[in-house]
């Protein structure tokens, strides 16, 4: 594995995709592409605002659009929206990436999401039931973020890529 391959960080809300993605990107000297800033800049709203304004289907289309666009071009680290894995075209495109699934028990994710209004009505149990088979299908590495700190997720990715922790960037 080399850093010439895109790295995609997936997981349910509250799993720390952005935090882990940023640490991995910094360690490898790669840019980070995150779905949340993409939605704000390109579609003029947060995920919740877009879902309210245009509906969940439009939101999911925009999130998939972000991931597919980010997979093209120079290698980068991509923090992808969880719902993208429901799209078979996205799952096929993920074959050319190294996919890291950051996960935690539902109670941990729900507790992490209580403090924000990023996505109202967050129900990890229902989302997991729908998305977990797809996460399992695409993941090259699974990291339990209820026991691993973001830095440990970064280090696990570097190890999996064959890069000793001191030899990145």
TATA-V645645 format. One record per backbone hydrogen bond with DSSP energy under -1.0 kcal/mol. NH is the residue of the N-H (numbers start at 1). CO is the residue of the C=O. Records with the same first field share a line. If there is no record, write none. Layout:
BEGIN
NH=CO + CO
END
This chain:
BEGIN
7=76
8=98
9=78
10=100
15=12
20=16
21=17
22=18
23=19
24=20
25=21
26=22
27=23
28=24
29=25
30=25
33=77
35=79
38=34
39=35
40=36
41=37
42=38
43=39
50=46
51=47
52=48
53=49
54=50
55=51
59=55
60=56
61=57
62=58
63=59
64=60
65=61
66=62
67=63
68=64
69=65
70=66
71=67
77=31
78=7
79=33
80=9
84=81
85=82
86=83
87=84
91=87
92=88
93=89
94=90
95=92
96=93
97=94
98=6
100=8
101=141
102=10
103=143
109=105
110=106
111=107
112=108
113=109
116=113
127=123
128=124
129=125
130=126
131=127
132=128
135=131
136=132
137=133
138=134
139=135
140=99
141=99
143=101
145=103 + 143
147=144
148=144
153=149
154=150
155=151
156=152
157=153
158=154
159=155
160=156
161=157
162=159
163=158
167=164
END
